[in-house]
């Protein structure tokens, strides 16, 4: 997982979703960040827009129990990898 990806995701959480920096850790579960289910979906959409990728819900459902920021960052990096089969945003 790229530290650049994590830093960009952390910045997005802090600036757009008002999550305190001290709560933003790699192993933090998405549901522990104080975002309700709608905000979690908005957060994932914002991450997809930032990185110009689309993550199929079967690969990453933000409502899934125990899903961490590290999991999200790995999914983003997987979408950006050369030869990735997941569709990039137009």
N, CA, C and O atoms as a printed pandas DataFrame, in Angstrom:
     atom_number atom_name residue_name chain_id  residue_number  x_coord  y_coord  z_coord
0              1         N          UNK        A               1    0.833   -1.170    0.000
1              2        CA          UNK        A               1    0.000    0.000    0.000
2              3         C          UNK        A               1    0.884    1.241    0.000
3              4         O          UNK        A               1    1.886    1.309    0.713
4              5         N          UNK        A               2    0.502    2.202   -0.798
5              6        CA          UNK        A               2    1.271    3.426   -0.955
6              7         C          UNK        A               2    1.016    4.397    0.199
7              8         O          UNK        A               2   -0.131    4.642    0.572
8              9         N          UNK        A               3    2.094    4.946    0.758
9             10        CA          UNK        A               3    1.912    5.955    1.809
10            11         C          UNK        A               3    1.312    7.226    1.221
11            12         O          UNK        A               3    0.606    7.956    1.917
12            13         N          UNK        A               4    1.582    7.499   -0.048
13            14        CA          UNK        A               4    0.990    8.653   -0.716
14            15         C          UNK        A               4   -0.522    8.512   -0.775
15            16         O          UNK        A               4   -1.242    9.488   -0.570
16            17         N          UNK        A               5   -1.009    7.316   -1.050
17            18        CA          UNK        A               5   -2.451    7.065   -1.075
18            19         C          UNK        A               5   -3.036    7.328    0.305
19            20         O          UNK        A               5   -4.046    8.020    0.433
20            21         N          UNK        A               6   -2.409    6.781    1.332
21            22        CA          UNK        A               6   -2.916    6.980    2.690
22            23         C          UNK        A               6   -2.920    8.459    3.061
23            24         O          UNK        A               6   -3.886    8.943    3.650
24            25         N          UNK        A               7   -1.859    9.178    2.727
25            26        CA          UNK        A               7   -1.792   10.601    3.064
26            27         C          UNK        A               7   -2.904   11.388    2.379
27            28         O          UNK        A               7   -3.495   12.281    2.985
28            29         N          UNK        A               8   -3.193   11.064    1.122
29            30        CA          UNK        A               8   -4.265   11.749    0.394
30            31         C          UNK        A               8   -5.632   11.418    0.994
31            32         O          UNK        A               8   -6.482   12.298    1.126
32            33         N          UNK        A               9   -5.842   10.159    1.353
33            34        CA          UNK        A               9   -7.102    9.741    1.981
34            35         C          UNK        A               9   -7.248   10.406    3.348
35            36         O          UNK        A               9   -8.334   10.870    3.698
36            37         N          UNK        A              10   -6.175   10.456    4.112
37            38        CA          UNK        A              10   -6.209   11.086    5.431
38            39         C          UNK        A              10   -6.538   12.568    5.308
39            40         O          UNK        A              10   -7.324   13.100    6.092
40            41         N          UNK        A              11   -5.941   13.233    4.332
41            42        CA          UNK        A              11   -6.212   14.656    4.126
42            43         C          UNK        A              11   -7.677   14.877    3.760
43            44         O          UNK        A              11   -8.303   15.822    4.240
44            45         N          UNK        A              12   -8.214   14.023    2.926
45            46        CA          UNK        A              12   -9.624   14.106    2.531
46            47         C          UNK        A              12  -10.538   13.923    3.752
47            48         O          UNK        A              12  -11.495   14.675    3.937
48            49         N          UNK        A              13  -10.237   12.935    4.566
49            50        CA          UNK        A              13  -11.029   12.700    5.783
50            51         C          UNK        A              13  -11.002   13.915    6.703
51            52         O          UNK        A              13  -12.026   14.304    7.264
52            53         N          UNK        A              14   -9.838   14.499    6.849
53            54        CA          UNK        A              14   -9.674   15.619    7.757
54            55         C          UNK        A              14  -10.326   16.893    7.223
55            56         O          UNK        A              14  -11.032   17.579    7.963
56            57         N          UNK        A              15  -10.105   17.213    5.972
57            58        CA          UNK        A              15  -10.577   18.487    5.439
58            59         C          UNK        A              15  -12.037   18.468    5.002
59            60         O          UNK        A              15  -12.757   19.440    5.229
60            61         N          UNK        A              16  -12.480   17.393    4.386
61            62        CA          UNK        A              16  -13.852   17.362    3.862
62            63         C          UNK        A              16  -14.847   16.751    4.855
63            64         O          UNK        A              16  -16.022   17.117    4.859
64            65         N          UNK        A              17  -14.381   15.828    5.690
65            66        CA          UNK        A              17  -15.293   15.126    6.591
66            67         C          UNK        A              17  -15.030   15.441    8.063
67            68         O          UNK        A              17  -15.641   14.837    8.944
68            69         N          UNK        A              18  -14.129   16.380    8.333
69            70        CA          UNK        A              18  -13.852   16.876    9.684
70            71         C          UNK        A              18  -13.480   15.790   10.686
71            72         O          UNK        A              18  -13.824   15.882   11.865
72            73         N          UNK        A              19  -12.778   14.765   10.216
73            74        CA          UNK        A              19  -12.289   13.720   11.126
74            75         C          UNK        A              19  -10.954   14.213   11.697
75            76         O          UNK        A              19  -10.048   14.543   10.931
76            77         N          UNK        A              20  -10.817   14.268   13.021
77            78        CA          UNK        A              20   -9.558   14.723   13.621
78            79         C          UNK        A              20   -8.376   13.854   13.176
79            80         O          UNK        A              20   -8.488   12.632   13.085
80            81         N          UNK        A              21   -7.251   14.503   12.902
81            82        CA          UNK        A              21   -6.050   13.792   12.427
82            83         C          UNK        A              21   -5.656   12.640   13.358
83            84         O          UNK        A              21   -5.216   11.591   12.889
84            85         N          UNK        A              22   -5.810   12.829   14.666
85            86        CA          UNK        A              22   -5.389   11.779   15.590
86            87         C          UNK        A              22   -6.243   10.518   15.477
87            88         O          UNK        A              22   -5.830    9.458   15.946
88            89         N          UNK        A              23   -7.415   10.610   14.872
89            90        CA          UNK        A              23   -8.278    9.431   14.672
90            91         C          UNK        A              23   -7.984    8.711   13.360
91            92         O          UNK        A              23   -8.498    7.618   13.119
92            93         N          UNK        A              24   -7.167    9.316   12.523
93            94        CA          UNK        A              24   -6.913    8.760   11.196
94            95         C          UNK        A              24   -5.637    7.921   11.241
95            96         O          UNK        A              24   -4.524    8.436   11.128
96            97         N          UNK        A              25   -5.831    6.626   11.408
97            98        CA          UNK        A              25   -4.730    5.661   11.475
98            99         C          UNK        A              25   -4.977    4.562   10.457
99           100         O          UNK        A              25   -6.127    4.287   10.114
100          101         N          UNK        A              26   -3.925    3.935    9.972
101          102        CA          UNK        A              26   -4.066    2.871    8.967
102          103         C          UNK        A              26   -5.045    1.790    9.388
103          104         O          UNK        A              26   -5.857    1.334    8.583
104          105         N          UNK        A              27   -4.972    1.381   10.641
105          106        CA          UNK        A              27   -5.815    0.276   11.089
106          107         C          UNK        A              27   -7.167    0.725   11.644
107          108         O          UNK        A              27   -7.921   -0.087   12.180
108          109         N          UNK        A              28   -7.471    2.021   11.516
109          110        CA          UNK        A              28   -8.778    2.512   11.968
110          111         C          UNK        A              28   -9.874    1.934   11.077
111          112         O          UNK        A              28   -9.787    1.978    9.850
112          113         N          UNK        A              29  -10.896    1.397   11.715
113          114        CA          UNK        A              29  -12.039    0.887   10.962
114          115         C          UNK        A              29  -12.869    2.071   10.481
115          116         O          UNK        A              29  -13.063    3.041   11.213
116          117         N          UNK        A              30  -13.358    1.985    9.244
117          118        CA          UNK        A              30  -14.128    3.083    8.678
118          119         C          UNK        A              30  -15.307    3.457    9.576
119          120         O          UNK        A              30  -15.614    4.637    9.743
120          121         N          UNK        A              31  -15.954    2.467   10.142
121          122        CA          UNK        A              31  -17.123    2.737   10.977
122          123         C          UNK        A              31  -16.754    3.391   12.306
123          124         O          UNK        A              31  -17.638    3.868   13.017
124          125         N          UNK        A              32  -15.475    3.423   12.655
125          126        CA          UNK        A              32  -15.058    4.044   13.923
126          127         C          UNK        A              32  -14.685    5.514   13.752
127          128         O          UNK        A              32  -14.283    6.163   14.718
128          129         N          UNK        A              33  -14.810    6.042   12.549
129          130        CA          UNK        A              33  -14.373    7.410   12.284
130          131         C          UNK        A              33  -15.443    8.460   12.554
131          132         O          UNK        A              33  -15.216    9.650   12.340
132          133         N          UNK        A              34  -16.604    8.024   13.021
133          134        CA          UNK        A              34  -17.660    8.957   13.349
134          135         C          UNK        A              34  -18.518    9.359   12.164
135          136         O          UNK        A              34  -19.259   10.340   12.237
136          137         N          UNK        A              35  -18.425    8.612   11.075
137          138        CA          UNK        A              35  -19.233    8.890    9.890
138          139         C          UNK        A              35  -20.428    7.948    9.870
139          140         O          UNK        A              35  -20.277    6.748   10.103
140          141         N          UNK        A              36  -21.616    8.481    9.592
141          142        CA          UNK        A              36  -22.777    7.607    9.473
142          143         C          UNK        A              36  -22.709    6.874    8.130
143          144         O          UNK        A              36  -21.805    7.131    7.335
144          145         N          UNK        A              37  -23.644    5.977    7.870
145          146        CA          UNK        A              37  -23.557    5.135    6.667
146          147         C          UNK        A              37  -23.600    5.961    5.377
147          148         O          UNK        A              37  -22.917    5.619    4.412
148          149         N          UNK        A              38  -24.382    7.031    5.343
149          150        CA          UNK        A              38  -24.424    7.878    4.153
150          151         C          UNK        A              38  -23.096    8.598    3.960
151          152         O          UNK        A              38  -22.588    8.691    2.843
152          153         N          UNK        A              39  -22.541    9.104    5.051
153          154        CA          UNK        A              39  -21.245    9.781    4.958
154          155         C          UNK        A              39  -20.138    8.821    4.545
155          156         O          UNK        A              39  -19.218    9.213    3.828
156          157         N          UNK        A              40  -20.215    7.563    4.990
157          158        CA          UNK        A              40  -19.218    6.572    4.568
158          159         C          UNK        A              40  -19.257    6.385    3.060
159          160         O          UNK        A              40  -18.216    6.311    2.407
160          161         N          UNK        A              41  -20.473    6.307    2.508
161          162        CA          UNK        A              41  -20.604    6.161    1.054
162          163         C          UNK        A              41  -20.067    7.408    0.348
163          164         O          UNK        A              41  -19.364    7.296   -0.656
164          165         N          UNK        A              42  -20.391    8.585    0.863
165          166        CA          UNK        A              42  -19.887    9.829    0.282
166          167         C          UNK        A              42  -18.362    9.873    0.350
167          168         O          UNK        A              42  -17.707   10.335   -0.585
168          169         N          UNK        A              43  -17.805    9.394    1.455
169          170        CA          UNK        A              43  -16.352    9.360    1.604
170          171         C          UNK        A              43  -15.722    8.473    0.541
171          172         O          UNK        A              43  -14.748    8.872   -0.097
172          173         N          UNK        A              44  -16.262    7.281    0.343
173          174        CA          UNK        A              44  -15.704    6.371   -0.670
174          175         C          UNK        A              44  -15.838    6.995   -2.060
175          176         O          UNK        A              44  -14.914    6.897   -2.868
176          177         N          UNK        A              45  -16.968    7.632   -2.350
177          178        CA          UNK        A              45  -17.124    8.303   -3.648
178          179         C          UNK        A              45  -16.096    9.419   -3.804
179          180         O          UNK        A              45  -15.539    9.600   -4.887
180          181         N          UNK        A              46  -15.839   10.169   -2.733
181          182        CA          UNK        A              46  -14.844   11.244   -2.784
182          183         C          UNK        A              46  -13.447   10.680   -3.039
183          184         O          UNK        A              46  -12.663   11.272   -3.781
184          185         N          UNK        A              47  -13.134    9.537   -2.423
185          186        CA          UNK        A              47  -11.840    8.884   -2.654
186          187         C          UNK        A              47  -11.750    8.437   -4.112
187          188         O          UNK        A              47  -10.725    8.644   -4.762
188          189         N          UNK        A              48  -12.807    7.830   -4.622
189          190        CA          UNK        A              48  -12.812    7.395   -6.023
190          191         C          UNK        A              48  -12.603    8.585   -6.955
191          192         O          UNK        A              48  -11.837    8.498   -7.914
192          193         N          UNK        A              49  -13.276    9.686   -6.678
193          194        CA          UNK        A              49  -13.119   10.880   -7.515
194          195         C          UNK        A              49  -11.701   11.427   -7.438
195          196         O          UNK        A              49  -11.126   11.805   -8.459
196          197         N          UNK        A              50  -11.138   11.472   -6.252
197          198        CA          UNK        A              50   -9.782   12.003   -6.065
198          199         C          UNK        A              50   -8.751   11.214   -6.868
199          200         O          UNK        A              50   -7.823   11.787   -7.439
200          201         N          UNK        A              51   -8.926    9.890   -6.904
201          202        CA          UNK        A              51   -7.951    9.035   -7.584
202          203         C          UNK        A              51   -8.395    8.628   -8.988
203          204         O          UNK        A              51   -7.687    7.890   -9.673
204          205         N          UNK        A              52   -9.567    9.107   -9.418
205          206        CA          UNK        A              52  -10.111    8.797  -10.743
206          207         C          UNK        A              52  -10.204    7.289  -10.978
207          208         O          UNK        A              52   -9.775    6.773  -12.010
208          209         N          UNK        A              53  -10.777    6.599   -9.989
209          210        CA          UNK        A              53  -11.001    5.158  -10.088
210          211         C          UNK        A              53  -12.430    4.855   -9.651
211          212         O          UNK        A              53  -13.084    5.680   -9.013
212          213         N          UNK        A              54  -12.895    3.684   -9.994
213          214        CA          UNK        A              54  -14.165    3.174   -9.490
214          215         C          UNK        A              54  -13.883    1.812   -8.868
215          216         O          UNK        A              54  -13.322    0.926   -9.513
216          217         N          UNK        A              55  -14.273    1.659   -7.624
217          218        CA          UNK        A              55  -14.055    0.409   -6.901
218          219         C          UNK        A              55  -15.392   -0.314   -6.842
219          220         O          UNK        A              55  -16.318    0.166   -6.189
220          221         N          UNK        A              56  -15.513   -1.452   -7.505
221          222        CA          UNK        A              56  -16.782   -2.186   -7.443
222          223         C          UNK        A              56  -17.132   -2.548   -5.998
223          224         O          UNK        A              56  -16.263   -2.918   -5.208
224          225         N          UNK        A              57  -18.417   -2.436   -5.672
225          226        CA          UNK        A              57  -18.863   -2.681   -4.303
226          227         C          UNK        A              57  -18.517   -4.088   -3.825
227          228         O          UNK        A              57  -18.306   -4.298   -2.630
228          229         N          UNK        A              58  -18.458   -5.052   -4.741
229          230        CA          UNK        A              58  -18.104   -6.410   -4.311
230          231         C          UNK        A              58  -16.649   -6.494   -3.858
231          232         O          UNK        A              58  -16.275   -7.426   -3.147
232          233         N          UNK        A              59  -15.819   -5.522   -4.267
233          234        CA          UNK        A              59  -14.420   -5.491   -3.830
234          235         C          UNK        A              59  -14.237   -4.676   -2.554
235          236         O          UNK        A              59  -13.297   -4.905   -1.793
236          237         N          UNK        A              60  -15.146   -3.718   -2.324
237          238        CA          UNK        A              60  -15.004   -2.855   -1.166
238          239         C          UNK        A              60  -16.348   -2.224   -0.837
239          240         O          UNK        A              60  -16.775   -1.283   -1.505
240          241         N          UNK        A              61  -17.003   -2.731    0.172
241          242        CA          UNK        A              61  -18.271   -2.177    0.632
242          243         C          UNK        A              61  -17.989   -1.447    1.941
243          244         O          UNK        A              61  -17.670   -2.095    2.938
244          245         N          UNK        A              62  -18.097   -0.107    1.969
245          246        CA          UNK        A              62  -17.735    0.642    3.171
246          247         C          UNK        A              62  -18.582    0.306    4.387
247          248         O          UNK        A              62  -18.207    0.648    5.508
248          249         N          UNK        A              63  -19.713   -0.355    4.191
249          250        CA          UNK        A              63  -20.552   -0.752    5.327
250          251         C          UNK        A              63  -20.092   -2.073    5.924
251          252         O          UNK        A              63  -20.596   -2.493    6.966
252          253         N          UNK        A              64  -19.146   -2.727    5.278
253          254        CA          UNK        A              64  -18.632   -4.022    5.725
254          255         C          UNK        A              64  -17.965   -3.863    7.093
255          256         O          UNK        A              64  -17.197   -2.926    7.310
256          257         N          UNK        A              65  -18.252   -4.754    7.983
257          258        CA          UNK        A              65  -17.658   -4.707    9.316
258          259         C          UNK        A              65  -16.144   -4.888    9.234
259          260         O          UNK        A              65  -15.639   -5.681    8.440
260          261         N          UNK        A              66  -15.447   -4.149   10.057
261          262        CA          UNK        A              66  -13.996   -4.259   10.222
262          263         C          UNK        A              66  -13.189   -3.802    9.015
263          264         O          UNK        A              66  -12.005   -4.127    8.925
264          265         N          UNK        A              67  -13.773   -3.073    8.098
265          266        CA          UNK        A              67  -13.049   -2.537    6.955
266          267         C          UNK        A              67  -12.199   -1.360    7.437
267          268         O          UNK        A              67  -12.720   -0.425    8.045
268          269         N          UNK        A              68  -10.901   -1.404    7.169
269          270        CA          UNK        A              68   -9.989   -0.375    7.676
270          271         C          UNK        A              68   -9.580    0.597    6.574
271          272         O          UNK        A              68   -9.825    0.362    5.391
272          273         N          UNK        A              69   -8.954    1.688    6.990
273          274        CA          UNK        A              69   -8.404    2.629    6.018
274          275         C          UNK        A              69   -7.333    1.955    5.167
275          276         O          UNK        A              69   -7.202    2.258    3.981
276          277         N          UNK        A              70   -6.570    1.049    5.760
277          278        CA          UNK        A              70   -5.561    0.306    4.993
278          279         C          UNK        A              70   -6.226   -0.510    3.886
279          280         O          UNK        A              70   -5.710   -0.573    2.771
280          281         N          UNK        A              71   -7.377   -1.140    4.186
281          282        CA          UNK        A              71   -8.107   -1.903    3.168
282          283         C          UNK        A              71   -8.526   -0.994    2.019
283          284         O          UNK        A              71   -8.389   -1.351    0.849
284          285         N          UNK        A              72   -9.039    0.186    2.366
285          286        CA          UNK        A              72   -9.470    1.138    1.345
286          287         C          UNK        A              72   -8.289    1.579    0.488
287          288         O          UNK        A              72   -8.399    1.636   -0.737
288          289         N          UNK        A              73   -7.170    1.890    1.117
289          290        CA          UNK        A              73   -5.985    2.328    0.375
290          291         C          UNK        A              73   -5.470    1.223   -0.549
291          292         O          UNK        A              73   -5.060    1.503   -1.675
292          293         N          UNK        A              74   -5.488   -0.016   -0.086
293          294        CA          UNK        A              74   -5.069   -1.143   -0.944
294          295         C          UNK        A              74   -5.996   -1.285   -2.145
295          296         O          UNK        A              74   -5.543   -1.579   -3.251
296          297         N          UNK        A              75   -7.296   -1.078   -1.929
297          298        CA          UNK        A              75   -8.251   -1.169   -3.040
298          299         C          UNK        A              75   -7.982   -0.072   -4.069
299          300         O          UNK        A              75   -8.034   -0.325   -5.272
300          301         N          UNK        A              76   -7.699    1.131   -3.608
301          302        CA          UNK        A              76   -7.376    2.237   -4.517
302          303         C          UNK        A              76   -6.098    1.923   -5.284
303          304         O          UNK        A              76   -6.050    2.066   -6.506
304          305         N          UNK        A              77   -5.068    1.496   -4.567
305          306        CA          UNK        A              77   -3.802    1.157   -5.228
306          307         C          UNK        A              77   -3.999    0.039   -6.244
307          308         O          UNK        A              77   -3.375    0.055   -7.306
308          309         N          UNK        A              78   -4.853   -0.929   -5.937
309          310        CA          UNK        A              78   -5.132   -2.024   -6.865
310          311         C          UNK        A              78   -5.784   -1.540   -8.140
311          312         O          UNK        A              78   -5.538   -2.080   -9.219
312          313         N          UNK        A              79   -6.616   -0.521   -8.016
313          314        CA          UNK        A              79   -7.280    0.055   -9.200
314          315         C          UNK        A              79   -6.301    0.820  -10.079
315          316         O          UNK        A              79   -6.497    0.939  -11.288
316          317         N          UNK        A              80   -5.255    1.334   -9.463
317          318        CA          UNK        A              80   -4.282    2.152  -10.196
318          319         C          UNK        A              80   -3.121    1.336  -10.740
319          320         O          UNK        A              80   -2.334    1.842  -11.541
320          321         N          UNK        A              81   -3.001    0.089  -10.323
321          322        CA          UNK        A              81   -1.869   -0.756  -10.738
322          323         C          UNK        A              81   -1.917   -1.005  -12.234
323          324         O          UNK        A              81   -2.998   -1.141  -12.806
324          325         N          UNK        A              82   -0.749   -1.066  -12.879
325          326        CA          UNK        A              82   -0.729   -1.389  -14.297
326          327         C          UNK        A              82   -1.413   -2.752  -14.549
327          328         O          UNK        A              82   -1.145   -3.735  -13.858
328          329         N          UNK        A              83   -2.278   -2.778  -15.531
329          330        CA          UNK        A              83   -2.967   -4.021  -15.856
330          331         C          UNK        A              83   -4.128   -4.340  -14.943
331          332         O          UNK        A              83   -4.689   -5.433  -15.019
332          333         N          UNK        A              84   -4.507   -3.393  -14.065
333          334        CA          UNK        A              84   -5.634   -3.635  -13.166
334          335         C          UNK        A              84   -6.893   -3.857  -13.981
335          336         O          UNK        A              84   -7.117   -3.209  -15.003
336          337         N          UNK        A              85   -7.703   -4.778  -13.513
337          338        CA          UNK        A              85   -8.924   -5.113  -14.246
338          339         C          UNK        A              85  -10.090   -4.233  -13.853
339          340         O          UNK        A              85  -11.123   -4.255  -14.521
340          341         N          UNK        A              86   -9.955   -3.447  -12.774
341          342        CA          UNK        A              86  -11.036   -2.575  -12.366
342          343         C          UNK        A              86  -11.041   -1.345  -13.251
343          344         O          UNK        A              86   -9.983   -0.837  -13.624
344          345         N          UNK        A              87  -12.218   -0.870  -13.586
345          346        CA          UNK        A              87  -12.362    0.244  -14.525
346          347         C          UNK        A              87  -11.946    1.547  -13.876
347          348         O          UNK        A              87  -12.321    1.834  -12.739
348          349         N          UNK        A              88  -11.179    2.326  -14.593
349          350        CA          UNK        A              88  -10.838    3.682  -14.151
350          351         C          UNK        A              88  -11.954    4.614  -14.576
351          352         O          UNK        A              88  -12.652    4.364  -15.559
352          353         N          UNK        A              89  -12.110    5.674  -13.835
353          354        CA          UNK        A              89  -13.166    6.641  -14.156
354          355         C          UNK        A              89  -12.830    7.363  -15.452
355          356         O          UNK        A              89  -11.663    7.550  -15.797
356          357         N          UNK        A              90  -13.854    7.755  -16.143
357          358        CA          UNK        A              90  -13.657    8.474  -17.412
358          359         C          UNK        A              90  -13.265    9.910  -17.161
359          360         O          UNK        A              90  -13.058   10.668  -18.109
